[in-house]
Amino acid sequence: MSFRPARPRPTSTAGSSISLTPPREQARHIAMRLDDAWLRLQTRLAIRRGRVETVIPYTGYGSTSWVRVLARVVRSDPRDAAAGHANPLQESMRGWRNFTSAPVAHAAVQVTIAGTTHDVVADRGGVVDARIPVELTAGWHTITLKSGGSKTVEAPVEVVADDARFGVVSDIDDTVMVTALPRPFLAAWNTFVLNEHARTPTPGMAVLYERIARTAPSAPVLYLSTGAWNVAPTLSRFLSRNLYPAGPKLLTDWGPTPDRWFRSGQEHKRTSLERLAEEFPNIKWLLVGDDGQHDEAIYSDFAQRHPENVRAIAIRQLSAGEAVLAGGRSKSGGQPTPGVPWIYAPDGAGMSAQLEELGIIRNEVRSADDPEEGDVQS
């Protein structure tokens, strides 16, 4: 006869039971259950109101052998989806409408690239993030996406040249756009109420990025932010209207994870940088951020792990008022990394002068016939 140990049972007193589930597991289950219930409610209301399945395309990127496709599938007002091949969210849509559209969980999406259709599946929040093997030439391409009965939409994809050796990763909030995002009240106001016309561009930053683009035309520019995918259309219109270079935006989902009530913005930035180092091992990145929260520490950690992938780190110094609204300046700062220069300036003009001294952007006074003018020294 084999011996089988008895299973432990919870004990109870006065009609109450003691749960054996760890508190962290309980929190995970509660968060996911609440989020699932909210998604089901959103979906029922959206269907009742005649909302239609809509694919919101985002800018993708890749190499000559693969592309990363980014999009989101939601149920939206038919009037917003009537734009056809254009961005299906109407101009000047206020932020709150981006958040009230019900996501289509696990939507099946057909992605057509260079005449070949690939089937991908969205996550539980309707976000499509798929890496697809494909052969494309360097430069900008257009792909199409369709889900169920939705209209076919187009998405731009930037294919990085195999010989590219330089690129830019830029924070958005308080770096290229003044938002005072870390303050909860102001973050909610900027996200849910204001549209892109009410947001303020950071002085001189668009000119700085344009100089970088002229110096290194093949350099990709990626915008890395802790903002939610819901505001991607608003951010795209803001960047375009203020003449920032086109580029993919790496955003996140604010929903719960299996072990957290809310996703970690810092972790999102760290994992995104690690992914770029893996995807483009030969590129040295100019990392641009601000001193309001955690950019210095995140960039410093990345530079220490991957000094071969960092050309320089540029930090925008917030004004006294901006620092107060942002919850203060970073206290830890960045740890010096041998071979990786750091620069600090309050605006794009100050950064531009220092980056010119480092040889990262060209001297505008030099002759256009200078054969070294477009080179970025590494």
PyMOL commands that set and color helices and strands:
alter all, ss='L'
color gray80, all
select helices_A, chain A and resi 23-48+78-81+95-100+184-192+196-198+205-215+229-241+265-279+295-305+307-309+320-325+348-357
alter helices_A, ss='H'
color red, helices_A
select strands_A, chain A and resi 12-13+16-17+52-57+60-63+66-76+102-103+108-113+116-121+127-133+139-147+153-159+166-170+177-178+200-201+221-228+249-252+284-290+310-316+342-345
alter strands_A, ss='S'
color yellow, strands_A
deselect
rebuild
show_as cartoon
